[in-house]
Amino acid sequence: MKKLFFATLFAVSALSIAKADNEERPITLDKLPAPAQQFLQTNFSSLTFAYAIEEIGFFGNEYEVFYTDRTQVEFDSKGEWKKIERAYEALPENLIPQQIASFVKQHQPTAFIKSIDRDSRDYEIELNTGIELKFDINTLQLIGYDD
């Protein structure tokens, strides 16, 4: 009987977590965490806002902001950016670590960075040529390459 109770409890918990982990709802910019609002104001105030989404997660909410020119910015629950992507233009230079920007200019002088994604281990960037580069988050040294 105990095994059945714990199995049922586990199944209900797992379903609750799975449901909460994928729920999304539209929000306005003023509902973003303050650091995210400041980041957008500083770096993308000239763009036209389209919409924003809050993703309800078990370990905290995440946010996605979309602009009419197909620029997209993703934030974690604290309002720190996770990913920035532009469809047609280069990312603002102040958003790229200097060592990564220098590497790209030296090795791909005609390309520009259209996407940057960071997590606790690395930065992944995508160039307008389709080349993807991965850099160590601490040393900013190239650790991977994909074309």
N, C-alpha and C positions, 0 to 999 in steps of 0.2 A: 504494500500500500504506500509506503514511504517513497519507493522508487517512482510509482505512478504520479504521486503528488509533485515530486521534484521535476520529473520529466514535463509535466503539464506547466508548472511554474516557469521552467526554462523556455518552453515553446512560446508561452504568452509573452515573456520578457523579450525574446528574440524578435517576435512579430512587432511588438511595440517599438523597439529600437529601429527596426527596418523601416517602419512607417514614418517615424519621426525623422529619420535620416534623409529622406528624399522629399520632404514637403517644401514647396516653394510658394512665395507670395510676392506680389508687386509692392514696392515701397517708393517713397519719395526720397530725394537726396537728404533732406533734413532728418531722416530716420537712420542714416548711416552713423557709425561711430565717429566721434569728433576727429580722430586722426585721418580717417578716410575722407571726410568732408574737406579738411584742410589740404590734403594731398591733391584732390581733384581741383580745388580752387586755385592752387598754386600752379598746377601743370596743365590743366585742360579747360580753363575758364573760357577760352575762345571758341570751344566746340559747342554744338547744340546738343543738349541732353535729350535722349530718346526715352529710356526707361531704366529702372533698377529692380533687381530681384534679391530677396532675402531667402537663403536656403536654410531651413531649420534643421539643425543637426543635433545629435545626441551629445556631442562634446562642445557645442557652441555653434552659433550661426555664422554663415559666410555670406558674402555679398558680391553681386555682379552688377556693374554699371555699364550701360551701353549708350553710345552717342550715334547721331545720324550718319556720320561718315564711316561707320563700322569700327570705331575704336571701342575696345572693351577693356575694362579694368576689374580684376577680381581681388577681393580683400578677405582676410581672415576675421575671426571674431573680435579681435582687438582693433581692427581698422588698419592693419598693416597690409600693403599690397603684396599679392602673391604672383599675379600675372598681369602683364600689360601687353595688349596686342593692337596693332594698327593695320588696317587692310591695305592702304595705299601709300602711306607716308612713313618716314623714319620716326622712331621714338625720339622724344626730346633728349638731347645729349646729357642733360643733368641727371637722367634716370639710369644711365649706364655707368657702372664702375669704370673709372678711367683706364685701368689696365686692360679691361675687356674691349673698350672702344679703340684703344691703341692697337691691340692685336688684330681687330677686324680691319682697321685702316691699313695696317701693314700687309696683311695676307689676302685681303679681299677689297682692294682700293675702290672698286666701282660699285660695291654692294653697300646696302644700309641695313641696320637692325630694325626689323618690323615687329619683333615679339621678344619679350623677356619673361622668364618664369623662374621663380626662386622658391626653394624650400630649405630645410635645415642642412642639406648636404651640398647643393650645387645651384648654379645659375644655368639655365638652358636658354639659348638665344636662337632665333631663326632669322636668317637674312632674307631679303627680298628675292634672292636667287634660289631659295628653297634649301640652302645649306643650313644644317643645324649644328650648333657647337655647344659643348657642355664644359663648364668651368667649375673648379672646386670653390666652394663658398668662402673658405678661409684664405687660400693662397692665390686665388684667381688665376690659377694655371689651367691650361686646356687639359681636359681629361677624356674628352670624347668628341667624335666628329661623325656626321651622317649627312649624306647628300641624296 
